């Protein structure tokens, strides 16, 4: 493989020469994401390199935490874990491989094509939340998994992936047991963003950003959600979320 590099004002891309056109599109997507996030977050990191991998094996070797994250994710959400992030690098499959990874379900391809934006959103959340990675270390990775609904959900919501999840949500609601609220580790990659989507609808976008940036509540997820939803009892928020899932799945 012959690595080629290209730069934009805030990012760099490293890629195989056959992916040159796609790399330009990835850089454009990342620049747009940084512009979108700049007015919402105090810190929007730049000088980040997007490494665009030409195989699943190369991605897994470069991002050893990714196979572990996939292993604890339900099969319906695994295909959407198509990259990984660090403080200075994003690792993602080449767009041609993202398209191949998509299922026949409507929205799957569109969701995967937003993977670079979602990875950068995760970097932004980590840069503004002192308790979430990057950097990834064993302790921060375990914290990331315990709060996967928040970490993955914030990135999913901020990247605009939630509207493309509607068919996958419908399938999840019909094929498995009732999901927990907030979504457990296995469901976070598929349903985490819907918690933020509901919060933004009910309390505004600033509340969603606040939940993403606020230090993790010492009393756990339930206490964090009570605070985010204006003090409302978790049982009522859970009922509202389940109704929201039904609306998304039936749209």
C-alpha positions in Angstrom: 0.0 0.0 0.0 1.3 3.5 -0.9 0.3 6.1 1.6 -0.6 9.5 0.3 -1.3 12.6 2.5 -3.5 15.6 1.9 -4.3 18.5 4.2 -7.2 20.9 4.8 -7.1 23.9 7.1 -7.8 21.9 10.3 -7.1 18.2 9.4 -4.8 15.9 7.5 -5.7 12.6 5.8 -3.5 9.6 5.1 -4.9 7.2 2.6 -4.2 4.8 -0.3 -3.8 6.7 -3.6 -6.9 4.9 -5.0 -9.0 6.6 -2.3 -7.9 10.2 -3.1 -11.4 11.4 -4.1 -13.0 9.9 -1.0 -10.2 11.3 1.2 -11.1 14.8 -0.1 -14.7 14.2 0.8 -13.7 13.0 4.3 -11.7 16.2 4.9 -14.6 18.3 3.7 -16.9 16.5 6.1 -14.5 17.0 9.0 -14.1 20.7 8.3 -17.9 21.1 8.2 -18.2 19.2 11.4 -15.6 21.4 13.2 -17.4 24.5 11.9 -20.8 23.2 13.2 -19.4 22.3 16.6 -17.3 25.5 17.1 -20.3 27.5 18.3 -21.5 24.8 20.7 -18.4 23.6 22.4 -15.5 25.5 24.1 -12.9 23.3 22.5 -12.9 21.9 18.9 -9.6 20.2 18.4 -7.7 20.6 15.1 -4.5 19.2 13.5 -6.0 15.8 13.7 -5.1 13.1 11.1 -7.8 10.9 9.6 -6.2 7.6 8.6 -8.4 6.0 6.0 -7.9 2.2 6.0 -8.3 0.0 3.0 -9.2 -3.2 5.0 -10.9 -4.3 8.2 -7.7 -6.0 9.3 -5.6 -2.8 8.9 -8.2 -0.9 10.9 -8.3 -3.5 13.7 -4.5 -3.6 14.0 -4.3 0.2 14.2 -7.2 0.5 16.7 -6.9 -2.4 19.1 -9.8 -1.2 21.3 -12.2 -1.4 18.4 -12.5 -5.3 18.4 -13.1 -5.2 22.1 -15.9 -2.6 21.7 -17.5 -4.7 19.0 -17.4 -7.8 21.1 -19.6 -6.2 23.8 -22.0 -4.7 21.3 -25.1 -6.4 20.1 -24.8 -7.8 16.5 -27.3 -5.2 15.2 -25.0 -2.3 16.2 -21.6 -3.8 15.4 -21.6 -2.8 11.7 -21.8 0.8 12.8 -18.6 0.7 14.8 -16.6 1.4 11.7 -13.7 3.4 13.1 -11.9 4.5 16.3 -10.5 7.7 17.6 -7.6 9.1 19.6 -6.5 12.6 20.7 -4.7 13.2 17.4 -5.9 10.5 15.0 -9.1 9.1 13.6 -9.1 5.6 12.2 -11.9 4.8 9.7 -12.6 2.5 6.9 -12.4 3.9 3.4 -15.8 5.1 2.2 -15.9 2.4 -0.5 -15.6 -0.1 2.3 -18.2 1.7 4.5 -20.6 1.4 1.6 -19.8 -2.3 1.3 -20.4 -2.7 5.1 -23.9 -1.3 4.9 -26.9 -3.5 5.1 -29.9 -3.4 2.7 -31.9 -1.6 5.4 -32.7 2.0 4.3 -30.4 4.5 6.0 -27.6 2.1 6.8 -25.3 3.4 4.1 -26.0 7.0 4.9 -25.3 6.4 8.6 -22.0 4.7 7.9 -20.9 7.5 5.6 -21.2 9.8 8.6 -18.6 7.7 10.5 -15.8 10.3 10.1 -18.0 13.1 11.5 -19.1 10.8 14.4 -15.5 10.0 15.2 -14.6 13.6 15.3 -17.7 14.3 17.5 -16.3 11.8 19.9 -13.0 13.6 20.0 -14.8 16.9 20.7 -16.8 15.3 23.5 -13.7 13.9 25.0 -11.8 17.2 24.7 -14.7 18.9 26.6 -15.4 16.2 29.2 -12.5 15.5 31.5 -13.7 12.0 32.3 -14.2 10.6 28.8 -11.4 9.5 26.4 -9.3 10.3 24.5 -6.7 9.3 25.5 -7.6 5.7 25.8 -6.0 3.7 28.7 -7.4 0.6 30.3 -9.2 2.6 33.0 -10.7 5.2 30.6 -11.7 2.5 28.2 -13.7 0.7 30.9 -15.3 4.0 31.9 -16.1 4.5 28.2 -17.9 1.1 28.1 -19.8 1.8 31.4 -21.0 5.1 30.0 -21.3 3.9 26.4 -24.8 5.2 26.0 -23.5 8.7 26.8 -20.2 8.6 24.9 -21.4 6.8 21.8 -24.8 8.5 22.0 -23.4 12.0 22.1 -21.3 11.3 19.0 -24.2 9.7 17.2 -26.5 12.6 17.9 -24.0 15.3 17.1 -23.0 13.6 13.8 -26.6 13.5 12.5 -26.8 9.7 12.5 -30.0 9.3 14.5 -32.5 10.0 11.6 -30.8 7.2 9.6 -31.4 4.7 12.4 -35.1 4.5 12.1 -35.3 1.1 10.3 -32.6 -0.4 12.5 -34.5 0.8 15.6 -37.7 -0.8 14.4 -35.9 -4.1 13.9 -34.3 -3.9 17.3 -37.7 -3.3 19.0 -39.3 -6.3 17.3 -36.4 -8.8 17.5 -35.0 -8.4 21.0 -36.0 -7.9 24.6 -37.1 -4.5 25.7 -34.0 -2.2 25.8 -32.9 -0.8 29.1 -33.0 2.9 29.9 -30.5 4.3 29.4 -29.4 1.7 26.8 -26.9 -0.9 28.1 -23.5 -1.5 26.7 -24.8 -3.9 24.0 -27.4 -1.4 22.7 -25.4 1.9 23.0 -24.1 1.9 19.4 -27.6 1.6 18.1 -29.8 3.5 20.7 -27.5 5.8 22.6 -28.1 8.7 20.2 -31.9 8.5 20.8 -31.4 9.6 24.4 -29.7 12.8 23.3 -32.3 13.3 20.5 -35.1 13.1 23.1 -33.2 15.5 25.4 -32.7 18.0 22.6 -36.3 17.9 21.7 -37.5 18.4 25.3 -34.9 20.6 26.8 -33.0 22.1 23.8 -29.7 21.4 22.1 -27.8 23.2 24.8 -29.0 20.5 27.3 -27.7 17.8 25.0 -24.3 19.4 24.8 -24.3 20.0 28.5 -24.9 16.3 29.2 -22.1 15.4 26.9 -19.6 17.8 28.5 -20.6 17.5 32.2 -18.4 15.3 34.4 -19.8 11.9 34.9 -22.2 11.9 37.8 -20.8 10.1 40.8 -24.2 8.5 41.5 -24.4 7.0 38.1 -26.5 7.2 34.9 -29.9 7.6 36.6 -28.7 10.7 38.6 -27.2 12.2 35.4 -30.4 11.8 33.5 -32.5 13.2 36.3 -30.4 16.3 36.2 -30.3 16.5 32.4 -34.1 16.3 32.2 -34.8 19.0 34.6 -35.2 16.9 37.7 -37.9 14.6 36.2 -38.1 11.1 37.7 -36.3 8.5 35.6 -39.4 6.4 35.3 -41.2 9.2 33.5 -38.2 9.9 31.2 -37.9 6.2 30.4 -41.5 6.1 29.4 -41.0 9.2 27.2 -37.9 7.6 25.6 -39.7 4.3 24.9 -42.5 6.3 23.2 -39.8 8.2 21.2 -38.3 4.9 20.1 -41.7 3.7 18.9 -42.2 7.0 16.9 -38.7 6.7 15.3 -39.2 3.0 14.5 -42.6 3.6 12.9 -41.7 6.7 10.9 
